[in-house]
Amino acid sequence: MRYQSTRNKNLTASGPEAILRGIAPDGGLYMIPDFGEIKLDWKSLLELDTIPMAAKILQALLPDFTLEEMQELAQKAYCGKFETDELTPLAEVGDRYVLELFRGPTSAFKDVALSMLPQLMTASRKKAGQEQDIVILTATSGDTGKAALEGFHDVEGIKIMVFYPNNGVSAVQKAQMVTQQGSNVKVAAINGNFDDAQTGVKNTFAAALGDPAYCLSSANSINIGRLAPQVVYYFKAYADLLKKGKIQLGDEVTYVVPTGNFGDILAGYFAKKLGLPVKKFICASNQNKVLTDFLHEGLYDRKRPFYKTTSPSMDILVSSNLERLLFMMSDCDSELVASLMKDLNEKGSYQVPEEMLKKIQAEFAAGFCDDEQTAQAIAKVWKEHGYLMDTHTAVAWAVSEDYEGEEPLVVLSTASPFKFPHAVLSALGETPCEDEFESLNQLSALSGLPIPKNLAGLKSAKVLHTDVIEKDSLVNYALELAKKQIW
Ligand SMILES: *Cc1c(COP(=O)(O)O)cnc(C)c1O
């Protein structure tokens, strides 16, 4: 199977090449042109444990690897790294199900993909016979950064650089990143927001293109190797519903996904393309509701105010992976996708054709909520069900309330409440200690839940990364470091 650029069908790559490059040479994203080509008996997947299930799905999406190879990579990626061997447990909360994606090494859903990506990348490097070290560039709105650092630190043949918005992440998230150890890691704050960081990283790729001095790749969800592992938990949740006797084989399920860059929810759509019976995907946004507007009207318009919300990992105005959806929903019309992306770059907006919008709306619904509704959802679910949600999960929960009667509803939970203790405590009517680290103890005492191990020792950990750069100097900073290869 050849992956192809969303913007030019003649730019193709094998799976390993697509993973190594991260982004296609024309700025497009690598995509599977035809899911019909993939042979996968999805029903037989449902009987497997999570790690073998992951290996099978990943092998189907990346057929340059044998099943044996993929099994070994999945073992290495996941075995013993998560709180539970099932990786992503499903909790029953009232008449909903919460798919807990945050039981990994950094308490964020991104661990699911970023535990696997380094394995895929080193294996791809071997397959492609590449000798030069790879430099991973990552823009983060908070969670990706730490999860990527955790996945890639001290991985041979790879170096990693992470950029985060200086005032756009929580104190805990910041501490997680700036205390990262490892001989191959670099972390810098930028004076700007997440979109500035992401744009800087994209511009760095563009500037390095075709220059043999650089071998850059991405750990953001523009990398297909990052997206593919996320397909697994949609099957896993379905298998759990079956096992608990909540559904019959073939019943359709609705997934509510707290969305930013559209990677998580798109992986769900991949699962559907592989056979999983899904009724609807509900795209939940916070006050930065560019996706809600798009899914309702077909107009994607990033020219709007940017809000800093209590769910910062979803504070995004340019959702990269939407480009892949446009490709799928236009029957792989790369010329159309290229022209829409050109509009986005030049005018700050694009409008999709009516027919395409209808196709998208048949699969995706959307809603949003503000910080106050987010807080209310946290308080309500705690009071009524004794279940503690983080702010991102709460956005999805609040949006799911508009879909009463559409059960079974699976709400994806993307972070531990301990990653956002201030907002969660305030939502519960408490006055949080000013020091966010103290507030971890406060939240633990109040909820009776233990602080995840990876967060407990953070306060006393040594700060190792202090660089702060202007958003316009990101490209030079990254290129210089990547060229010198001194870390
Ligand atoms: C990244 C992230 C999201 C958004 O996921 P996308 O794949 O970017 O849509 C939601 N919640 C949390 C906690 C995240 O870290």
The ligand as an ORCA input file, in Angstrom:
! r2SCAN-3c Opt
* xyz 0 1
  C      -4.671     16.703     22.387
  C      -5.803     16.709     23.311
  C      -7.114     16.803     22.855
  C      -7.454     16.994     21.389
  O      -7.136     15.894     20.580
  P      -6.968     16.094     19.006
  O      -6.499     14.789     18.506
  O      -5.940     17.174     18.834
  O      -8.290     16.501     18.485
  C      -8.134     16.742     23.782
  N      -7.886     16.629     25.093
  C      -6.630     16.543     25.576
  C      -6.419     16.443     27.038
  C      -5.558     16.563     24.708
  O      -4.325     16.477     25.202
*
